[in-house]
Amino acid sequence: MKVKKWHLVLIGLLILTSLSVFAQTKKLRDIGRYRFCPFEAGTPTPDMMKVIAEKYAADIKRGFEVAGNPELYLPFMDRIRQSAFTERELPVGGKMLWMIFRSQGQVKVVHDLEWAGQEPLAVLAFSIQEGDKKYEVIIPKACGNIALEKVEAAAPAEGQEPSQPALQEKPEERYDISRAKIYQEFADLINEVDLYCSFSMWEEEIPELKIIGAEREYEKTMFSDGDVIYLNKGKGGSVEPGQIFWVLEIRNEIPGYGPLAFGRGRARVQFVDDAMAVAVVERSCDAIRSGYYLVPFEEREGMTGKDLGYDVLPVEAEGVKGSLVYVQSNLRQIASNHWALIDLGAEQGIQVGQQMILYRRVREDLPVQILGNCIVTDVKSNTSTIKILSCRDVLHKGDLVMERPPR
């Protein structure tokens, strides 16, 4: 009997020890390795807010859901659109309840963190009041991750009963609802992210200049803003200090079409010797790895305008027609702000900035199903990259695209 009691005591001690280990606050000493919304150092804050609202909305929604606070998504996006934030610092020792980050392309959340860096962490802070609680959400400038710093009891507004039922609240009074892009007079139809972070067919010779290593390759294989990388050519390859290169991942993705080039960021050369060069990553769209290629960076123009929408008759219009042969990240389905590749290009008269109708043929004897509107962001000989501007249903590889019918 005594032996059994002793065993129970040991088991109890083991459980308590395990709980204390798992409940231990995680020390965050470095930041920027796993970045949720990658930005170049020094990017103006309004530009950051714009990119977050346009490109990362779906990922942010997913992150809040995984973190266990889905109710914060709408008010947080409202603060983002209004740039309603304060700039401050999270002191060393400051705690965070959770942080949304990205690893291997997946949205993930880590709970119970403490900033243990050598200096205070510069952050953008967003105060959100939901019901009787006030949430302080922060975005560290160095990584674009989203973290919940604290939750406090919120004092009711003057003249408001503390226990006002949630059903009595009117959402349109609580949030400044922005009009959807399709109803705005002007919007950024093609932005910097579309130009340098998407993909297109690669019709040229494979570049000779590529990444052969990195300063911190002993501890990681994926590199981002601020990381030092090494290139396989130097003065002998016409590489000079100060040159800016576009970093590309080139791989065969679509049988019968040739290689696809994926924009991964840009790098600036710092030092050159006869046989190699040293560069620093200035702006990364995604993880940069050894073996990626570099080509001279060229500025490209975006486009501002109006989403023409998809209010057209359910018939195939005159003009060229094609299909989606590749969709972003090989996803099973895509929607607004995703990219896709179509089998129409310059030889078929397609031009950058052209808006086209997306549709699906359900049966040969029935009208076609109109799905949405897209814009051409890059044109090659027989393929083009498109961005989905608006849609009424998800899109799949194999769905169809046609020129807009005349009004």
N, C-alpha and C positions, 0 to 999 in steps of 0.2 A: 504493500500500500504506500509506504514511504517512497519507494522507487518511482511509482506512478506520479506521486505528487511532485517529486523532483523533476521528472520529465515534463510535467505541465509547466513548472516554473521556467525550465529552459526554453520551452516553446514560446512562452509568453515573452521572455527576454529577447528571443530572436525576432518575434513580430515587432516589438517596440523598436528594436535596432533597425529593422528594415524600414519601418515607417519614418524614422528620423532621417535615414539615408535618402529615401525617395522624396521627402518633404524639404530637403535641403535646397536653399536658394542657389541658383546657378550663377556663377560669376562671369560676367561678360567683359572681357578685357580688351577685345579688339572688335572693330565693327567695319563692315564693308565687304566682307568675304561672300556672304550670302545676301544679295541685294534684291529687294522686292521690286522697287521702281528705280532702275539705274539712271543716274544723272551725272553729267559732267560737273566737276568741281567749279563753282562760280556761276552755275546756271541761274539766271534771274528767277526769283521765287514765283512770279506770275506765270512764267513759262513752265515751271514745275507743276503748278496747279492745273494748268491747261492740259498737259500731257497725262497727268494722273486721271483727270476727269474723262478724257477721250479714250485712252488706251487701256487703262487698268481697272475700269469700273467692275467688270465681271470677276476679275481676280480678287478685288477688294471685297465684293459681296461674298465670294467663297471663303475668304479669310475670316471675315466676321462670323460666318456660320460655323467654321471649324473651331474658332476661339470660344464659341458659346454665347456670342452677343450679336445675333442677327438684327436685333432692333436698332443697332447703332449705324447700320449701313446707310439708310436714307438721310438721317440728319448729318452724318459725316460727309457724304457726298454734297449735301447742301452747303456745308462750311467750305468745302474744297472749291465749289463753283463760285462762291462769293469771296474767296481768299480771306475768310474770317479766321485768322490765326494770329498768334503772337510769337515772336522770336525770343527764345531764352535758352538757358543751359540746364541740363540735368546734372546735378552735382555728383561727384564721385561718391558712391554708396547709395545713390538714388535707386529706388525699386520700381519694377514694372510687373504688372500682373500677368501680361502675356505680350508676345511680339509675333507679328506675321512676317514671314520671310519666304524666300524662294530657294529651293535646292533641287538640282537636276531637273529644272523646269517645272517643278511641282510647288503649289502653294502649301506652306506648312506653318504650324504655330508651335512656339515653345512657351511654357508657362513659368512663372516665378523667377524673374531675373533681377540681377543687381548690376548696375554699371560700375565696373571695377577698373576702368581705364586710368591712365595717369593724369588726365585732365578732365574737366567737366565736358559734357557732350552737348554740342550745339543742336537744338531741336526746334521744330515748328510745333506749337501747341494749339490744340483745338478743344474748346470747352463745349460740351454737349449736355443739355439738360433733357432728360427723359423722365416724365412723371415726377417722383419725389427724389430722384437721384441725379447727381451731376458727375459726368464722366470727363476725365482729362485724357485725351488721346494725343500722342506725340509722334512726330516723324523725324528721326535723326537725319540731319542733312547729308551725312556721309554715306548713307546706304538706301534711303527711301523706304525702309521698313516702317511698318505701322505698329505702334505699341499702345497698350492701355496702361497709363501710369497709375491712376487711382480712381476710386469711386467714392463719392461723398454724399451725404444727405443734402438735398437742395432745399433752400428756404423757398416757400411759395411766394409767387409774385404778390405785390401789394394789392389787397382787396380780394385775393383769391383764397378760397377755402383749401386747406392743406390736403383734404381727402377728396378732391374733385375726381369723380369717376373718369376713367380714360375714355369711355364712350362719348363723353360730352365734349371732348376736344375735337376741333376741326382741323384736319391735317393741312388744309390750304392756308390756315391762319398760322400754323406752327412753322411751316417751311415756305421759303420763297421758291416755288416750283419753277424751274427753268423750262422754257419751251423746248420740245424735242427738236433735234437738228433739222428735221424735214420741214418744220414750220418756221424756222429762222430765216430771215432774209439772206444773211451771209454767214458762212462758217468756213473753217479750214478744211477744205475737201481733201487736199493732199498736203500733209505736214512733213516735218523733218523725219519723224519716225517712219513714215511710209516710204520715204525716199532712200533712207540709208539702213533700215533695219528689216526690210522685207526680203523678198527673193525674186529671182528672175532666171531665165535660161542663160547659160554661159556659152556664147558662140565664138569666143576668141580662143587663142592658145592658152593653156594653163600657165599662170604666172610663174616665173622662176623665183621671185622673191617670196620667202615664207619665214614663219617663226620656227626657230630651231631650239629654243629654250627660254627660260625665264629666271629672274633673280631669285624667286622664292619657290622654284619648282621642287625643292626638297620637302616642302610641306603642303603643296597643293598643285593640282593639275589644271584648274580653271582660273583664269585671270580676268581682272576687271580694272576699273578706273584707278590710276595711280600705280599699277604694277609695271615693273620694268621687264621688258622682253628683249630677246636677242634675235637678230635677223641673219640670214645666211649669206648676205652680200654687203659689201662696203663700197669704198671708193671705186674699186674695179667694176662694180655693178652700177655705177652712176648714182649711188645713194649719197645724199648730202645732209649735214645737220640742219634741222629746221623743217625738213620735208614732212608733209603729212600724208599718211597712207590710209586707205580704206581696207579694213580687215575683212576677208571673205572666207567662209567655209564653202568649199566646192565639192559636191558629191553627186554621184549618179542616183537619182531618185525616181525618175520616170522612164521605164523601158521604152526605147524607141524615140526618145526626145533629146537625149544628151544630158549633160550635167546641169544641175541647178546651183546657182550661187546665192548663198545666204549672207546678208550683211550682218556682221557681228560687232562692228565698232570702228574706231579709228585710232591711229597711233602717230606720235610725233617723234622723229629721230632726234636723239640728243648727242650721240657720239658716233663717229665713224672711223674705222681703220681700213686697211687695204682689203681685208677679206670678210669683215662682218660689221654689223652696226648694232647700236643699243638704242632702243626706243621706249617710250612710256605710253601706256594706254591712256588716252584722254577722254574717250567717251565710248562706253560699251553698251551694246543693245542686249547682249546675251553673253554667256561665258565664252571667253577666248582661250584657245588651246594651242599647244605646239602643233605644227603641221598646217595651220591655217595660212592662207595666202594674202599677199598685200599688193594693191595696185594704187597708183597715184590718186589722191583724193581730189574730186572735182565738185565744186558747189553746184547744186541743182535747185531749180526754183520750185516752190510749192504752188498751191493754187487755192484761192479763196473764191467762194461762189455759193450758189444755192443748190441743195439737193433737189433734183427735179422730180423725185418720187417715182412711184410705179402705178399711178392711176391711168392705166392704158387699157384698151380693149383686149379681151382674152383671145387674141389671134396672132399668128406669126406674121410679123411685119415684113415688108420688102427689105432687101439688103442682106448683108452677110450674117450668118448664124454659126455659132460654135458651141462648145461645151466646156465645163470645168474639168480639167485633166489632173489637177493637183490642188489640194486645199491645205491651208496653213497647218503645219505640224502633223500632217496626215490624220487630222481629226476626223471622226465619223460624221460630224456635222458642224457647221459654222453659222455665224450670224453677223450682225452689224459690226463694223470695224475689224473684221477678219480679212485676210488676204487669200487670193486664189489665183491659179494660173489657168488661162484659157487658150484654146488652140486656134487663135486668130492673132495676126500680127500686122506688121507694116505692109506685107505683100497683099493683105486683104483690105488695106486702107484704114486700119485702126490707128488712132492717134492718142497721145498722152492727153489726159483731161477730158476725153470723150466719156459721156455717161451712157450706160447700156442697161437694157432690161434683162433681168434674170427670170427664167420661167421653167416649167416642167410639163412634159407631155404625158398625161395619164393614160389616154387611149387615143388611137389614131382617129376615131370617129367622134371625139369629144373636143370642146374648146380647150386650149392650153391653160395651165394654171400659172398665173402671174405671181412671182415670188418676191421680187424686190428690184432695187436699183443699185448700180455699182459705177465706179469711175476707174478709168484706166490710169495706172500710175507709172507703168514702164512698158515699153514696146520693143520687141525683138522681131526677127524676120517673120516667123510664123506662130509666135506665142506672145502673150501679153500678161502682165500682172495687174490684177484688179483689186480694188478695196470695196467691200460691201458698205454702201452708205446707209441703206435702210431696207428692211424686209419685213414681210408679214409671216414668214415661216422660216424654219431652219433650212440650210442648203447643204447639199451633199455633192461629192465628186460624181460627175456624170450629168448634173443638172445643166440646163441650157442657157445660152446668152444670145441676145440679138440686138441689132441696132434699134434705137428708139424710133417708134413710128412717128411720122409727122403729125402735128396737132391739126 
